[in-house]
Amino acid sequence: MKKLATTILILALSAVAATAQNDARTWVGERSWAPGGFTLKLHDPIDAGQFRDQYLRNREVWDAVFLYLRDTRLDTLSVGERRLPGLGDRVVLRLTEGPTRPKENLQRLEYHRKYIDIHINRTGSELIAWARPAESETTTVTEYDAGRDVGFCTTSVPVNYHRSTTDGMFILFPSDYHLPSIHDGESGSVKKLVIKIEYLQ
């Protein structure tokens, strides 16, 4: 009897979680988070549940970022780091430019704990390596550095590759292990904007 009750509880919790995830996907698709005139699309993969949760809990920051992206001519920005007025270190913007690397050189993935990454290509295209392993499915290559908010590891789960182009953006949460700047067919150079948004625990 106890085993049956446990099974029923597990099934009920699974159904609730599935419903919540479907609701989050609907919310993402409706784009109520995007200001009018915002045209960047969301590249897969996107953790809809985390996106909705972080956006609703920290709307001031997310709205400021999306308005900045809508109202700024990103192609006129120079390489370097900048902040948004009044938000301090809650948002960090970094524009970088550099060559892509061959997929065969992929030996590790990076991860963050304090910030969410938004990756937006301004010129060129690249592949982003991505996986969402459990911690037990990772092996540390470089210990997490809290000052730089980055650590590196390998993983036993399959790594997928997703194309990043200039018409969209990736939103990567701390559970999204990734590595950008991989050749998209052949070698090239990519100019991209990475926006780091504080992650609320």
N, C-alpha and C positions, 0 to 999 in steps of 0.2 A: 504493500500500500504506500509506504513512504517513497519507494522508488518511482511509483506511478505519479505521485504528487510532484516529485522533483522533475520528472520528465515534462509534466504539464506546465510547470513554472518556467522551465527552460524554453519550451515552445512559445509560451506567452511573451516572454522577454524578447525572444528572437523576432516575433511578429511586431512588437512595439518598435524595436530597433529598425526593422525594415520599413515600417511606416514613416518613421522619423527621417530616414535617409531619402525615401521617395519624396517626402514633403520638402526636404532641403534641395533636392534636384529641381523640383518645380520652382522653388524660390529663385534658384540660380538662373533657370531658363527664362523666367519672367523679367529678369534684369531690373528689378526695382532698386537694386543697389547702384545702378549706373545712372549718372546724371544725363539729362537730355543732351543729345549731340555726341555722346560718348560712343565711339564706333569700334574700339578694340574688342575682339572676341576672346573668349577664354579657350586656351588650348587644353586638351586632355593630357594628363589626368588632372582632375580637380576633385578635391575632397569637399563635396558640397556641404556636408554637415559641419565641418570645421570652418569653412568659409562663412556660412550663415552665422554660426556662433560667434566667431571673432568679429565679424562686421557689426552685429547687433550690440555686442558688448563694448565696442570701441568705435562707434560710428563717426565720431568727430574726426578721428584720424583717417579712416578709410575714405570718407567723403572728401577730405582735403586732398588726399592722393589722387582720387579719380577726377576731381575738378582740375587739379594741376595737369594731369595727363590730357584732359580735354582742351584746356586753354593755352597750353604751352606748345610752341613749335619745337618739338624735340630735336629736329634735324639741325637746329641752330645752337644747341648746347655744346659746350666744350668739354673735353675729357676732364674728369675730376669728381670731387665729392661736394655735395651741397645739402642744405637743410631746408625745410619748409618753415615759414615764419610762425613763431609761437609754439612749435611742437618739439623743439630741442632734439634730443636723441630718440624720441619716439618714432621718428621716421628719418632714414638716411638714404640719400640718393647717390648712386655712383655710376657715372658714365665711363665706360671702358672701351678700348679698341685693341684688337689683337688677332693673331692667327688662330685658326682652328687646328685640332690635332687628330691624328688617325685613331679610329676605333680600337685598333690593335694595341694602342698605348694605354688603354683604360685599365688601370691597376687599383683604383680605389674610388670610393664615392665620398662626397662631403655631406655633412649634416650640421644643423644649427639648433640651438635651444632657446635663445632669447628673441630671435627675430624670424619673421615670415619673409620669404623672398618673392618678389615679383620680377620676372625676367621679360624684357621687351627688346626685341631686335630693332635697331634703327636702319642698319644696312646689312645686307648679306643674310644668309640662312645658316643654321647650324642644327645639329642634333644634340639633345640633352639626354644623357643616360639617367634612368630613374628606376627606383625600386622602393618598396614599402615593407621592409623586413621587420620582424620582431627583434628586440635587442639580442635575444639568444641566437639569432641567425646572422649576427655580425661578428667580425673579428677586427679588433682595433689595429690600425696602421699607425695613426698619430693620435695621441690622447687629445680629448676635447680641451680647447684653450678658451676659457671663459672671457678673457680680454678681447680676443678676436672673434668670439662666438663661432668657432668652427672646429670640427674634428673630422678625421678621415678613417674609413674602414673598408673592408671587403665584406661581401655577403654571400651566403649560400643559396639565396633565392634568385630566380632569373632576373636579369637586368633588361629593361625595355628601353627603346630609343624613340624619342618623340621630336618631330621637326618643329623648330621655332622660326617663325617668319615675321615680317614687319607688320602684319595686320592683326596680330594677336598677342596674348601674354600668358605666361605660366604663373600660377600662384602656388608656391611650394611651402608647405608647413614643416615643422620640425620632424614629423614622421615621414617626410618625403626625402629620402636619400637621393642625391643627384650629382651629376657632373656635367657642366655645360661645355661649349666650344669644341664639339666633335665634328669632324668633316661630314658635310651633307653631300656625299657622293665624291667630292674631290676637295682638295685643300682650298682654303679661302681665308678672308679676313672678315671679322664681324665687329660692328660697332653696336653696343647694347647698353641699355639702361637697366640697372638692378636697383630696385627699391626695397629697402628693408623696413618692415613695419613691426613694432613691438608685438610680441606674442603674449597674450594674457593666459596665465595658467588657470 
